Amino acid sequence: MKRPNSPRNAMRELDRVVSKVMKSIDTTQAVEKKTFEQLLDGVILQVAKNRRLNVNKVALATDQVIREMPEDYGQLAVELKGWETLIAFLYLKYQQAIGVDTSMFE
């Protein structure tokens, strides 16, 4: 499993992921079920690609990620919430759910 080797590389990776996923969704609309599903699909694909994992293995963590969202993402201040923050949160949360050490991203 490939991981970033420095905090700088981790932040660059996170920026690339946010950019790629943002291109795949319509950010002019509010978060709806269809948009959220597209967002999840994009994040799952990026986790699988960057960690060299099977997409299905990553997708299995979806229930856990969704279940933990209110307690983690929900605690953020309103001004911090947005598309970029949501994508970054999901990207890191999926990795934590499948057992990847995300300390390099902090």
C-alpha positions as CSV (number, residue, x, y, z in Angstrom):
1,M,0.0,0.0,0.0
2,K,1.5,3.3,-1.1
3,R,1.4,6.2,1.3
4,P,2.8,9.8,1.2
5,N,6.2,10.0,2.7
6,S,6.0,13.5,4.1
7,P,3.3,15.9,5.3
8,R,4.0,18.1,2.2
9,N,3.3,15.2,-0.1
10,A,0.2,14.3,1.8
11,M,-1.2,17.8,1.5
12,R,-0.4,17.8,-2.3
13,E,-2.1,14.5,-2.6
14,L,-5.2,15.8,-0.7
15,D,-5.3,18.9,-2.9
16,R,-5.2,16.8,-6.1
17,V,-8.0,14.6,-4.8
18,V,-10.2,17.5,-3.9
19,S,-9.6,19.0,-7.4
20,K,-10.3,15.8,-9.2
21,V,-13.5,15.1,-7.3
22,M,-14.7,18.7,-7.6
23,K,-14.5,18.4,-11.4
24,S,-16.8,15.3,-11.3
25,I,-19.7,17.0,-9.4
26,D,-21.9,20.0,-9.9
27,T,-20.9,22.3,-7.1
28,T,-23.4,25.0,-7.9
29,Q,-26.2,23.0,-6.3
30,A,-26.9,22.1,-2.7
31,V,-25.8,18.6,-1.7
32,E,-28.5,16.2,-2.8
33,K,-28.6,12.4,-2.8
34,K,-27.4,12.1,-6.4
35,T,-24.6,14.6,-6.0
36,F,-23.6,13.0,-2.7
37,E,-23.4,9.6,-4.3
38,Q,-21.3,11.0,-7.1
39,L,-19.0,12.6,-4.5
40,L,-18.7,9.3,-2.7
41,D,-17.9,7.4,-5.9
42,G,-15.2,9.9,-6.7
43,V,-13.6,9.7,-3.3
44,I,-13.8,5.9,-3.3
45,L,-12.0,5.8,-6.6
46,Q,-9.3,8.2,-5.5
47,V,-8.6,6.2,-2.3
48,A,-8.4,3.0,-4.2
49,K,-6.1,4.5,-6.8
50,N,-3.8,6.3,-4.4
51,R,-3.5,3.4,-1.9
52,R,-3.5,0.7,-4.7
53,L,-6.5,-1.1,-3.3
54,N,-9.5,-2.8,-4.8
55,V,-12.4,-0.3,-5.2
56,N,-14.8,-2.8,-3.7
57,K,-12.7,-3.1,-0.6
58,V,-12.8,0.7,-0.1
59,A,-16.6,0.8,-0.9
60,L,-17.2,-1.7,1.9
61,A,-16.3,1.1,4.4
62,T,-19.2,3.4,3.2
63,D,-21.6,2.4,5.9
64,Q,-19.1,3.1,8.6
65,V,-18.0,6.4,7.0
66,I,-21.7,7.6,6.7
67,R,-22.5,6.5,10.2
68,E,-19.5,8.5,11.7
69,M,-20.1,11.6,9.6
70,P,-22.5,13.5,12.0
71,E,-20.2,13.2,15.0
72,D,-17.0,14.2,13.1
73,Y,-18.0,16.5,10.1
74,G,-21.1,17.7,12.0
75,Q,-18.9,19.2,14.7
76,L,-17.3,21.6,12.3
77,A,-18.3,25.3,12.4
78,V,-20.6,26.3,9.6
79,E,-18.0,28.6,8.0
80,L,-15.6,25.7,7.6
81,K,-18.1,23.4,5.9
82,G,-18.0,23.3,2.1
83,W,-17.3,21.1,-0.9
84,E,-13.6,21.0,-0.4
85,T,-13.8,20.3,3.3
86,L,-16.4,17.5,2.7
87,I,-14.2,15.8,0.1
88,A,-11.1,16.0,2.2
89,F,-13.0,14.7,5.2
90,L,-14.4,11.8,3.3
91,Y,-11.0,11.0,1.7
92,L,-9.4,10.7,5.1
93,K,-12.3,9.0,6.8
94,Y,-12.4,6.2,4.2
95,Q,-8.7,5.6,4.7
96,Q,-9.2,5.5,8.5
97,A,-12.1,3.1,8.1
98,I,-10.0,0.6,6.1
99,G,-7.1,0.9,8.5
100,V,-4.7,3.2,6.7
101,D,-2.6,5.5,9.0
102,T,-3.6,9.0,8.1
103,S,-1.2,10.8,10.6
104,M,0.8,12.2,7.7
105,F,-2.2,14.3,6.7
106,E,-2.4,16.1,10.0
